[in-house]
Amino acid sequence: MRATITLGEDARALTRRALRAISYAFLVTGIMAIAYASCAVTYRYFYQGVQTSKFERVVASPGPHVIEPAAIADGGVIGEIEVPRLGLKAIVVQGDSEKLLRRAVGHLPETALPGQAGNIALAGHRDGLFRPLRNVRSGDTITLRTQDRKFQYQVEWTAIVPPTEVQVIQPTIEPSLTLVTCYPFYYVGAAPKRFIVRARKIAVSEQTPSAP
């Protein structure tokens, strides 16, 4: 009987130790996840701040600032996107790799660039710079600024599509802007669908640099 009781107590003690070890492991994992997310957010805000300052200095300086499309390297700054009603404002870079989208809005290289005919497609993370798009609606104004010009667009429609629906980024006859992010916005893990915002160009104007 004594041996049976001892074995039972040992089993319970072992179970308690195992549960304690598991809880510690979850705690450490949680702390690491929070630290990683915090670092990612901090880095994104830092990058956006630095690049916005550089972009504004270039725009404010006199002289032509036209960049040839072939000269825009992967990760190079194209301009800035803003949706005033949503409080969305972000630097746009060339490329759509995971590394680039962690810090900026990315231009899909196979689509038109600002100033070119066709469909400009930009991608952003649903839990990052494109989170405000969850509240977008038809009629919203989108401004896309480059170093020399300002393009204004008006939202025409939104759609939820599967990732395989690439038709939304195909060339268009009319000058268009397409924003792409994952959907649902609050989905845990890899989101299964894509949220699309399509806007048409309504105006274009020259940037007005300040006098030297």
C-alpha positions as CSV (number, residue, x, y, z in Angstrom):
1,M,0.0,0.0,0.0
2,R,2.8,2.4,0.9
3,A,4.5,1.8,-2.5
4,T,1.3,2.5,-4.3
5,I,0.8,5.8,-2.5
6,T,4.4,6.8,-3.2
7,L,4.0,6.0,-6.8
8,G,0.8,8.1,-7.0
9,E,2.5,11.0,-5.3
10,D,5.5,10.8,-7.7
11,A,3.1,10.7,-10.7
12,R,1.3,13.8,-9.5
13,A,4.5,15.7,-8.8
14,L,5.8,14.8,-12.3
15,T,2.5,16.0,-13.8
16,R,2.8,19.3,-11.9
17,R,6.4,19.8,-13.1
18,A,5.4,19.1,-16.6
19,L,2.5,21.5,-16.5
20,R,4.7,24.1,-14.9
21,A,7.3,23.6,-17.7
22,I,4.6,23.9,-20.4
23,S,3.2,27.1,-18.8
24,Y,6.7,28.6,-18.7
25,A,7.2,27.7,-22.4
26,F,4.0,29.4,-23.4
27,L,4.9,32.4,-21.4
28,V,8.3,32.7,-23.0
29,T,6.8,32.2,-26.4
30,G,4.2,34.9,-25.8
31,I,6.8,37.3,-24.6
32,M,9.0,36.6,-27.7
33,A,6.0,37.1,-30.0
34,I,5.1,40.4,-28.3
35,A,8.7,41.6,-28.5
36,Y,8.9,40.6,-32.2
37,A,5.7,42.4,-33.0
38,S,6.8,45.5,-31.1
39,C,10.1,45.6,-32.9
40,A,8.4,45.2,-36.3
41,V,6.0,48.1,-35.5
42,T,8.8,50.3,-34.2
43,Y,10.9,49.6,-37.3
44,R,8.0,50.3,-39.6
45,Y,7.3,53.7,-38.0
46,F,11.0,54.5,-37.9
47,Y,11.4,53.7,-41.6
48,Q,8.3,55.6,-42.6
49,G,9.4,58.6,-40.7
50,V,12.9,58.7,-42.2
51,Q,11.7,58.1,-45.7
52,T,8.9,60.6,-45.5
53,S,11.4,63.3,-44.4
54,K,13.7,62.4,-47.3
55,F,10.8,62.4,-49.8
56,E,9.5,65.8,-48.6
57,R,13.0,67.3,-48.9
58,V,13.3,66.1,-52.5
59,V,9.8,67.4,-53.4
60,A,10.6,70.8,-51.8
61,S,13.8,71.2,-53.7
62,P,13.9,73.0,-57.1
63,G,14.6,71.3,-60.3
64,P,13.1,68.3,-62.2
65,H,12.7,65.0,-60.2
66,V,11.4,62.6,-62.8
67,I,12.7,59.1,-62.3
68,E,12.8,56.7,-65.2
69,P,11.0,53.4,-64.5
70,A,14.1,51.4,-65.3
71,A,16.0,53.3,-62.6
72,I,13.7,52.3,-59.7
73,A,15.5,49.5,-58.0
74,D,13.7,47.0,-55.7
75,G,13.0,48.8,-52.5
76,G,13.4,52.2,-54.1
77,V,11.0,54.9,-53.0
78,I,8.3,55.7,-55.6
79,G,6.3,58.1,-53.7
80,E,3.6,58.4,-51.0
81,I,0.0,57.3,-50.8
82,E,-2.7,59.0,-48.7
83,V,-6.3,58.4,-48.0
84,P,-7.3,61.4,-45.9
85,R,-10.6,60.2,-44.6
86,L,-9.0,57.0,-43.2
87,G,-5.9,58.6,-41.9
88,L,-3.8,56.4,-44.1
89,K,-0.5,57.8,-45.2
90,A,2.5,55.7,-46.2
91,I,5.6,55.6,-48.3
92,V,5.4,53.4,-51.5
93,V,8.4,51.4,-52.6
94,Q,9.1,49.3,-55.6
95,G,8.5,45.6,-55.0
96,D,6.1,43.4,-53.0
97,S,8.4,41.0,-51.0
98,E,7.5,40.2,-47.4
99,K,10.6,42.1,-46.2
100,L,9.5,45.3,-48.0
101,L,5.8,45.0,-47.0
102,R,6.8,44.9,-43.4
103,R,7.9,48.5,-43.6
104,A,6.1,50.1,-46.6
105,V,3.4,49.8,-49.2
106,G,4.7,47.9,-52.1
107,H,4.2,48.5,-55.9
108,L,3.7,45.3,-57.8
109,P,6.5,45.4,-60.4
110,E,4.4,43.9,-63.2
111,T,1.9,46.7,-63.1
112,A,2.0,50.3,-64.3
113,L,3.9,53.0,-62.5
114,P,2.5,56.4,-61.6
115,G,2.3,58.5,-64.8
116,Q,2.1,55.4,-67.1
117,A,-1.1,54.2,-68.8
118,G,-3.0,51.3,-67.2
119,N,-3.5,49.9,-63.8
120,I,-1.2,50.7,-60.8
121,A,-1.3,48.0,-58.2
122,L,-0.1,48.5,-54.6
123,A,0.0,45.9,-51.8
124,G,0.1,46.3,-48.1
125,H,-0.4,44.2,-44.9
126,R,-3.9,44.1,-43.4
127,D,-2.4,44.3,-39.9
128,G,0.0,47.1,-40.9
129,L,-0.2,50.1,-43.1
130,F,-3.3,48.9,-45.0
131,R,-5.4,48.2,-41.8
132,P,-7.4,51.4,-42.3
133,L,-8.8,50.1,-45.6
134,R,-11.3,48.0,-43.6
135,N,-13.3,51.2,-43.4
136,V,-12.9,52.4,-47.1
137,R,-16.0,53.2,-49.1
138,S,-17.0,54.3,-52.6
139,G,-16.2,57.9,-53.2
140,D,-13.2,58.1,-51.0
141,T,-10.3,60.1,-52.4
142,I,-6.8,58.6,-52.7
143,T,-3.7,60.7,-53.4
144,L,-0.6,59.2,-54.9
145,R,2.4,61.6,-54.9
146,T,5.6,61.1,-56.7
147,Q,8.6,63.4,-56.7
148,D,7.2,65.5,-59.5
149,R,3.5,65.0,-59.7
150,K,0.3,64.4,-57.6
151,F,-2.3,61.9,-58.8
152,Q,-5.8,61.9,-57.4
153,Y,-8.1,58.9,-57.5
154,Q,-11.6,58.2,-56.4
155,V,-12.7,54.8,-55.1
156,E,-15.2,53.1,-57.3
157,W,-15.7,49.7,-55.8
158,T,-14.3,47.1,-53.4
159,A,-14.3,43.3,-53.6
160,I,-13.2,40.2,-51.7
161,V,-11.5,37.6,-54.0
162,P,-9.5,34.4,-53.7
163,P,-5.7,34.8,-54.0
164,T,-5.8,33.2,-57.5
165,E,-8.0,36.0,-58.8
166,V,-5.2,38.0,-60.6
167,Q,-7.6,39.7,-63.0
168,V,-7.8,42.6,-60.6
169,I,-4.2,43.6,-61.3
170,Q,-4.3,43.2,-65.0
171,P,-3.9,46.3,-67.3
172,T,-6.9,48.6,-67.7
173,I,-7.9,50.9,-70.5
174,E,-8.7,53.8,-68.1
175,P,-6.0,55.0,-65.6
176,S,-6.7,53.0,-62.5
177,L,-5.3,52.4,-59.0
178,T,-5.8,49.0,-57.3
179,L,-5.0,48.4,-53.6
180,V,-4.6,44.8,-52.4
181,T,-4.4,43.4,-48.9
182,C,-5.3,40.2,-47.2
183,Y,-8.8,39.4,-45.8
184,P,-10.4,39.1,-43.3
185,F,-8.6,41.9,-41.5
186,Y,-8.7,40.3,-38.1
187,Y,-8.0,36.8,-39.2
188,V,-5.4,34.8,-37.1
189,G,-2.8,33.3,-39.3
190,A,-2.5,33.4,-43.1
191,A,-5.7,35.0,-44.4
192,P,-7.5,33.0,-47.1
193,K,-8.8,35.8,-49.2
194,R,-7.8,39.2,-50.7
195,F,-9.5,42.6,-50.2
196,I,-9.4,44.8,-53.3
197,V,-10.0,48.5,-53.7
198,R,-10.3,49.9,-57.2
199,A,-10.1,53.6,-57.9
200,R,-10.1,55.7,-61.1
201,K,-7.9,58.7,-61.8
202,I,-9.7,62.0,-61.5
203,A,-6.9,64.6,-61.6
204,V,-3.2,65.1,-61.9
205,S,-1.1,68.1,-61.0
206,E,2.5,69.1,-60.8
207,Q,4.3,69.2,-57.5
208,T,5.2,72.8,-56.5
209,P,8.7,72.9,-55.0
210,S,9.6,75.8,-52.8
211,A,12.0,78.5,-54.0
212,P,15.7,78.0,-53.1
